[in-house]
């Protein structure tokens, strides 16, 4: 099968609706070589779920091999600030370093700890939705979806509200996440490098403040443990700030757009079923369409051997619509879906630490919109952002 005919992450048409192409990939086999990005595409739920747990794959390879041993070129030295920041973060670490940092950070994201945040999250959601309703509508993304998770994760880390850099958290994050798209341009790399330098500089200054004057926040707690280097702390904070809001923002706006355009919002949603609805929105149009892994040891999939040094693209968006796992209604939006093992939060040792917090935030926003704005409707057709891997819209204009 010519996968290039179906899979085209730079095509606006594909980005708008990749699901027919995913169906073609699933029908064509278990794994496909994609020349433009030199990756193996894996579209089936069973394979994606298994490979997320398979330690023959890794987010990085430098804990075992040099670039030369792995058959890869070293990163461009001009991009070093981005790679230093990214490579020391929890998401891109493997082995003992990953286990050590995850153990320290996971204490801030246990279900019990997150539940203690629930009153604050619900109060924030109520206030932001209330302001949107009082204005008669506006941009749901800018007014509600973005400020809520940014405020929560910034408060957990101890980013002061009065710091002017707080307004840059979202732009810095967007610039850095641009590097996760297939074959990012040199301009994308320049923006990511600049954001990495500025973001890191701010966090180093904030860490210095917390060393001198500790508070009741995660940065102070990590300093107190004394097991992280300053670079590990900076990279961990950036990852938590980025991952702590990107998926929530895009699921909030993408999910509301889905509900509105399918006519489900106007029919009413059972408040008692919001947890199931949130998971279905995460499955139906996941905010993270693809997750990459390196092949550390040869692995065979459906009769095809993927050699060490290969890169695998796990297609979350395809796995979440696989009829082999979700049945004949895989392409349908079923807010009451009971059996819903979507892979939007990953799996295995890199399973998303913030999943309980994300679910809390998404449920709180939907609950407040149902309570305060049951008559919400689209004021304009949204425009999708051009990126494929991280799926989102530029804005979501609504009327109350």
C-alpha positions in Angstrom: 0.0 0.0 0.0 1.2 3.5 -0.8 0.9 5.1 2.6 1.9 8.5 1.3 -1.4 8.6 -0.6 -3.3 8.3 2.7 -1.0 9.8 5.3 0.0 13.4 4.7 0.6 15.4 8.0 1.3 18.6 6.1 -2.0 18.6 4.2 -4.7 20.9 5.6 -7.3 18.4 4.4 -5.6 15.6 6.2 -5.2 17.6 9.4 -8.9 18.6 9.3 -10.0 15.0 9.1 -7.3 12.3 9.3 -9.7 9.5 10.2 -10.4 8.2 6.7 -6.7 7.9 6.1 -6.3 6.0 9.4 -9.0 3.6 8.3 -7.0 3.0 5.0 -3.8 2.4 7.0 -5.5 -0.1 9.3 -7.0 -2.0 6.4 -3.6 -2.0 4.6 -1.7 -3.8 7.4 -0.2 -3.5 10.8 2.9 -1.4 10.0 3.8 0.9 7.1 7.0 2.6 6.1 6.6 6.3 5.6 9.5 7.7 3.6 9.0 11.5 4.1 9.6 11.2 7.9 11.5 7.9 7.7 9.2 6.3 10.3 7.2 3.2 10.7 3.5 4.0 11.1 1.6 1.8 13.5 -2.2 2.3 13.2 -3.9 -0.5 15.2 -5.0 -0.2 18.9 -3.6 -3.6 19.9 -0.2 -2.8 18.5 0.0 0.8 19.8 -1.1 -0.3 23.3 1.5 -3.1 23.4 4.4 -1.1 22.0 3.8 1.7 24.6 4.6 -0.9 27.2 7.5 -2.6 25.2 10.9 -1.8 26.6 12.5 -2.6 23.3 11.3 0.9 22.4 12.3 4.1 24.1 11.7 7.8 24.0 15.4 8.2 23.7 18.4 6.0 22.8 21.2 8.0 24.3 21.1 6.1 27.6 22.3 3.0 25.6 23.9 4.2 22.4 25.9 7.1 20.9 24.4 8.8 17.9 27.0 7.0 15.7 26.2 3.6 17.2 22.5 4.1 16.6 23.1 5.2 13.0 21.7 8.8 13.6 23.2 12.2 13.2 23.8 14.4 16.2 21.3 17.3 16.6 22.2 20.6 15.0 24.4 22.5 17.5 22.3 25.6 16.8 19.3 23.8 18.4 21.2 22.9 21.5 19.1 24.9 24.0 15.9 23.1 22.9 17.5 19.7 23.1 19.1 20.3 26.5 15.8 21.4 27.8 13.8 18.6 26.2 16.3 15.7 26.8 16.4 16.3 30.6 12.6 16.2 31.0 10.7 13.3 32.3 9.0 12.5 29.0 12.3 12.0 27.2 14.3 10.2 29.9 14.6 6.4 30.2 16.0 4.0 32.7 17.2 5.0 36.2 17.0 8.8 35.6 13.4 8.5 34.4 12.4 6.3 37.4 14.2 8.6 39.9 12.5 11.8 38.6 9.1 10.2 38.1 9.1 8.9 41.7 9.7 12.4 43.0 7.2 14.2 40.8 4.4 11.6 41.0 3.7 12.5 44.6 2.2 15.8 43.4 -0.2 13.9 41.0 -1.7 11.1 43.1 -5.5 10.8 42.9 -5.7 11.9 46.6 -3.5 14.9 46.0 -5.5 15.9 42.9 -8.8 15.5 44.7 -7.6 18.1 47.2 -7.3 20.5 44.3 -10.9 19.9 43.2 -12.6 22.8 45.1 -10.0 25.2 43.7 -10.4 23.9 40.1 -14.2 24.0 40.3 -14.1 27.6 41.7 -11.8 28.7 38.9 -14.0 27.0 36.3 -17.1 28.6 37.7 -15.5 32.1 37.7 -14.1 31.9 34.2 -17.4 30.5 32.7 -19.3 33.1 34.6 -17.2 35.9 33.0 -17.8 34.4 29.6 -21.6 34.2 30.2 -21.7 37.8 31.5 -20.0 39.0 28.3 -22.6 37.1 26.2 -20.0 34.9 24.8 -16.5 35.3 23.2 -13.5 33.0 22.6 -14.0 30.0 24.8 -10.4 29.0 24.3 -8.9 32.3 25.4 -11.5 33.0 28.2 -11.8 29.5 29.8 -9.8 26.7 28.2 -6.4 28.3 28.4 -6.4 30.2 31.7 -7.8 27.4 33.9 -5.1 24.7 33.4 -2.3 27.3 33.2 -3.5 28.8 36.6 -3.7 25.3 38.2 -0.3 24.0 37.1 1.4 27.4 37.7 0.0 27.4 41.2 1.2 23.9 41.9 4.7 24.8 40.8 4.7 28.2 42.6 4.7 30.6 39.6 3.6 33.9 41.2 0.5 35.6 39.7 2.3 38.9 39.6 5.2 37.6 37.5 4.9 39.2 34.0 6.5 36.0 32.5 3.3 34.1 33.5 1.6 35.5 30.4 4.4 33.9 28.3 3.8 30.3 29.6 1.4 29.5 26.8 3.4 31.1 23.9 6.6 29.5 25.1 4.9 26.2 25.3 3.4 26.5 21.8 6.8 27.4 20.4 8.5 24.4 22.0 5.8 22.0 21.1 6.2 23.0 17.4 9.4 20.8 17.4 7.2 17.7 17.9 5.6 18.0 14.5 7.0 15.9 11.6 10.1 17.5 10.0 9.9 20.9 11.7 11.1 23.8 9.7 14.2 25.9 10.5 11.9 28.8 11.6 10.0 26.5 13.9 13.4 25.4 15.4 14.5 29.0 15.9 11.2 29.8 17.7 11.7 26.7 19.9 15.3 27.6 20.7 14.3 31.2 21.6 11.5 30.0 23.8 13.7 27.3 25.5 16.3 30.0 26.4 13.7 32.4 27.7 11.6 29.8 29.6 14.8 28.2 31.1 16.1 31.6 32.2 12.9 32.5 33.9 12.7 29.2 35.7 16.3 29.4 36.9 15.5 32.7 38.4 12.4 31.4 40.0 14.3 28.4 41.4 16.8 30.8 42.9 14.0 32.7 44.6 12.5 29.5 46.0 15.9 28.4 47.4 16.1 31.7 49.3 12.5 31.7 50.3 10.8 28.2 50.1 7.0 28.1 49.7 4.3 25.4 49.7 4.8 24.5 46.1 6.3 21.7 44.0 9.5 23.6 43.1 10.3 24.2 46.7 9.5 20.5 47.5 11.9 19.4 44.7 14.6 21.7 46.0 14.1 20.3 49.5 14.5 16.7 48.3 17.9 17.6 46.8 18.0 14.8 44.3 17.6 16.8 41.1 20.2 18.9 39.2 19.1 22.4 38.3 18.8 21.4 34.7 16.6 18.5 35.7 14.4 20.8 37.7 14.1 23.3 34.9 13.3 20.6 32.3 10.8 19.0 34.7 9.0 22.3 35.3 8.8 23.0 31.6 7.4 19.6 30.9 4.8 19.9 33.6 3.8 23.4 32.5 3.6 22.3 28.8 1.9 18.9 29.3 -0.2 20.3 32.2 -2.2 22.5 29.9 -1.7 21.6 26.2 -3.9 18.5 26.2 -6.5 20.1 28.5 -6.8 23.2 26.4 -7.2 21.3 23.1 -9.6 18.7 24.6 -11.8 21.5 26.0 -12.1 23.5 22.8 -12.0 20.5 20.5 -14.5 18.6 22.6 -16.9 21.5 22.8 -16.6 22.0 19.1 -17.4 18.3 18.6 -20.4 18.5 20.9 -21.8 21.7 19.3 -21.4 20.6 15.7 -22.9 17.2 16.4 -25.9 18.9 18.0 -25.3 17.0 21.3 -24.9 20.2 23.4 -28.4 21.5 22.5 -29.9 18.1 23.4 -28.5 18.2 26.9 -25.9 16.1 28.6 -26.4 14.1 31.8 -24.2 15.8 34.5 -23.9 12.4 36.2 -22.2 11.0 33.0 -19.5 13.7 32.6 -16.6 11.4 33.5 -17.6 9.0 30.7 -18.2 11.9 28.3 -14.7 13.4 29.0 -13.1 10.0 28.2 -15.1 9.7 25.0 -14.1 13.2 23.9 -10.5 12.2 24.5 -10.9 9.1 22.5 -13.0 10.5 19.6 -10.6 13.3 18.7 -7.5 13.0 20.8 -5.4 16.1 21.3 -2.2 14.1 20.7 -2.5 12.3 17.4 1.0 10.7 17.3 3.7 9.6 19.7 7.2 8.6 18.6 9.5 5.9 19.9 12.9 4.7 18.9 13.6 1.0 18.3 16.3 0.0 20.7 16.3 -3.7 19.8 15.0 -5.4 16.7 11.2 -6.0 16.9 8.8 -7.8 14.6 5.3 -6.6 13.9 3.0 -8.6 11.6 5.9 -10.3 9.9 7.9 -7.1 9.3 11.1 -6.6 11.3 11.8 -3.1 12.5 15.5 -2.9 13.0 17.3 -1.2 15.8 17.8 2.5 14.9 14.3 2.8 13.4 11.7 5.3 14.5 8.1 4.3 15.2 5.1 6.6 14.9 2.3 5.3 17.1 -0.9 6.7 15.7 -3.0 7.5 18.8 -5.8 9.0 16.7 -6.0 5.8 14.6 -5.8 3.4 17.6 -8.6 5.3 19.3 -10.9 4.7 16.3 -10.0 1.1 15.7 -13.1 -1.1 15.2 -11.1 -4.2 16.3 -11.1 -2.7 19.8 -14.1 -0.3 19.8 -16.5 -2.2 17.6 -18.7 -1.0 14.8 -19.3 2.3 16.6 -15.6 3.2 16.7 -16.2 6.3 14.4 -19.3 7.3 16.4 -19.4 9.7 19.4 -21.0 7.8 22.3 -20.8 9.9 25.4 -22.0 6.9 27.5 -19.4 4.5 26.1 -18.6 2.2 29.0 -15.6 0.2 27.7 -13.2 2.9 26.6 -9.5 2.0 26.8 -8.3 4.9 24.7 -4.6 5.6 24.5 -4.8 9.4 24.7 -2.8 9.4 28.0 -0.3 6.8 26.8 0.6 3.6 28.7 3.5 1.9 30.4 6.2 3.7 32.2 5.5 7.0 30.4 1.7 7.0 31.2 0.7 10.6 31.7 1.2 11.6 35.4 -1.3 14.4 35.0 -4.2 12.3 33.7 -6.3 12.6 37.0 -5.7 16.4 37.0 -6.7 16.7 33.3 -9.9 14.7 33.9 -10.7 16.9 36.9 -10.2 20.1 34.9 -12.2 18.9 31.9 -15.1 17.7 34.0 -15.2 20.9 36.0 -15.3 23.1 32.8 -18.1 21.0 31.2 -20.1 21.0 34.4 -20.0 24.8 34.7 -20.8 25.3 31.0 -23.8 22.9 31.4 -24.9 24.8 34.5 -24.3 28.4 33.3 -24.5 28.2 29.5 -26.9 25.4 28.4 -27.8 27.5 25.4 -24.2 27.9 24.2 -23.8 27.9 20.4 -21.1 28.5 17.8 -20.6 32.1 16.7 -18.2 31.2 13.9 -16.7 28.2 12.4 -13.3 27.5 14.1 -10.0 27.4 12.2 -7.7 24.5 12.9 -4.1 25.1 13.8 -1.9 23.7 11.1 0.0 21.3 13.3 -0.9 17.6 13.0 0.7 15.9 16.1 -0.9 18.3 18.6 -4.4 18.8 17.5 -6.2 22.1 18.2 -7.9 25.2 16.9 -6.9 28.9 16.8 -10.0 29.9 18.8 -13.6 28.8 19.5 -16.0 31.7 19.2 -19.3 31.1 21.0 -22.5 32.9 21.9 -24.6 32.5 25.0 
